[in-house]
Every structure is written in structure tokens, then in C-alpha cells.
Amino acid sequence: MKIALVTGANKGIGLAAARRLARECGHVIVAARKPEAGAETADRLSREGFSVSSLSMDVTDPASVRAAATEVAERFGHLDVLVNNAGILPEATNADPKEVLDLAMFEQTYATNVLGPVAVVEAFLPLVRRSPAGRIVNVSSTVGSLAHQTDPNSPWHSMVVPAYQSSKAALNAITIVLSKALADTSIKVTSVCPGWVQTDLAPGNKEQAPVTPEEAAEVIAQAATLSTADATGTFIDANGPVKW
């Protein structure tokens, strides 16, 4: 039975990805910072007929991540799919930034968007290594693409949210490094951009976003189910490759 784990899976893209992967895998672990939120989501998906369990894990707390990895090891013994979905965009609600570069904003954003995935991969990689075809999916964003940030013709060129954009650029770099480090294994690592999605990540823009969480989950599922012939270390969205 395939086991998949999705961080930040109690709402938005994470919830949609958990539901979508439940159709592809034998069992999905809903990881959430608040135990009650994860349990409620797991119960909801279970009532929909999926094989799901919840896992309490705060990606900003290394001890919490290690304890979660120990629990998964004891319960399942391996992990086939790891989706680093948990992410934040506090700049969207920062009404009074100190400057263009706000150190507190960087610290808060990086704790979840960069150090979180690093802690999760460090703790869970031994379990992914036990899979015959492990897949690691890092939920990134085109706004973190250096190519798009420097292209005046890109629709994302005018966006200035430095902490968030650089955190996703860093996550992309981690994808590349991991793919090279794991090149001699069956594990494939992919960065995905789900698009501008109707979530609470950027309050006020939810109504304008063109992509539903269910649509966003498709590209995550695509990366989570790569065939042995597919490339590792890529950055993709619903339309194909994204420039780094």
C-alpha cells in the first residue's frame, strides 16, 4: 500500500491535494499544526470513503517534526510520497512594513516556507528511502522564479513580496540540490507551482484567483506520481515546465 503525507493538509491546497492523492495512493496522512484541525479533516475525508489518518506536526518546530516522523515510522514503516505544502504569506497582511526588506517578515516566512521543508525532509527522508519509488513534492510558486522576477514581460514581474518570493526561490534551490543528491536512488524531487489559487494565503485576493484548490491539486498529484522515466529536479505547473 502506498503511503502519502501532505503538510498543511487541513485546508486549501493541502486538503485538495490530500483528497486527490487518496485516489492515487492507498493511504494519505493529513499533517496539520493543530491536532484538532487534522483530525477533523481526516474524519471528513474518511467519511468520503478515503483511507486517511491525521498527524500532528508543526513544521516550524523540529522536535514536533521528528516526533511525527517517529510516529509514521512506527505506524507505517515507510513513506512513498512527501508533499511539502505548508506555506505562509504574511506580507499580504502586513499593513505597516518597516522597509522593503523587513527582517521580522523574513524570519517568520522562512521558518515555515524554507526551514519547515528542510526539517520535514531531514526527518522523513529515511522513510522515503524505504519506498521503491519515493516522490518528494515541494509546493513552490512562479513568483519565486528568478527568470520571471527579472522579465518585464512576465505577469509576475511587478509583484514585490520579498520574503515570500525569496523563500520560494530558496525552496526551488533545495529541490535542485535534493534531486542531485538523490540521483542514484529511485526518489524523484519536484517543485510545483499550483497557480494563483482561491485560498486564504493572500486574503482579499481569494475572489480574484482563477484556480480552485481542486485544480491546483492536479499538478501536485502529477509530481507525486511521476513514472520511472520522468525527470527529477524539475519545476512545473499545470502547463508544463516553469523557468527557474
C-alpha positions, 0 to 999 in steps of 0.5 A: 500500500502506498503511503502519502503525507501532505503538510498543511493538509487541513485546508486549501491546497493541502486538503485538495491535494490530500483528497486527490492523492487518496485516489492515487495512493492507498493511504494519505496522512493529513499533517496539520499544526493543530491536532484538532484541525487534522483530525477533523479533516481526516474524519471528513475525508474518511467519511468520503470513503478515503483511507486517511489518518491525521498527524500532528506536526508543526513544521516550524518546530523540529522536535514536533517534526521528528516526533511525527516522523517517529510516529509514521515510522512506527505506524507505517514503516515507510513513506512513498510520497512527501508533499511539502505544502505548508506555506505562509504569506504574511506580507499580504497582511502586513499593513505597516512594513518597516522597509522593503526588506523587513527582517521580522517578515523574513524570519517568520516566512522562512521558518515555515516556507524554507526551514519547515521543508528542510526539517520535514525532509531531514526527518522523513527522508529515511522513510522515503528511502524505504519506498521503491519509488519515493516522490518528494513534492515541494509546493513552490510558486512562479513568483519565486522564479528568478527568470520571471522576477527579472522579465518585464514581460512576465505577469509576475514581474511587478509583484514585490513580496520579498520574503515570500518570493525569496523563500520560494526561490530558496525552496526551488534551490533545495529541490535542485540540490535534493534531486542531485543528491538523490540521483542514484536512488529511485526518489524523484524531487519536484517543485510545483507551482499550483497557480494563483489559487482561491485560498486564504494565503493572500486574503482579499485576493481569494475572489480574484484567483482563477484556480480552485484548490481542486485544480491546483491539486492536479499538478501536485498529484502529477509530481507525486506520481511521476513514472520511472522515466520522468525527470527529477529536479524539475519545476512545473505547473499545470502547463508544463515546465516553469523557468527557474 
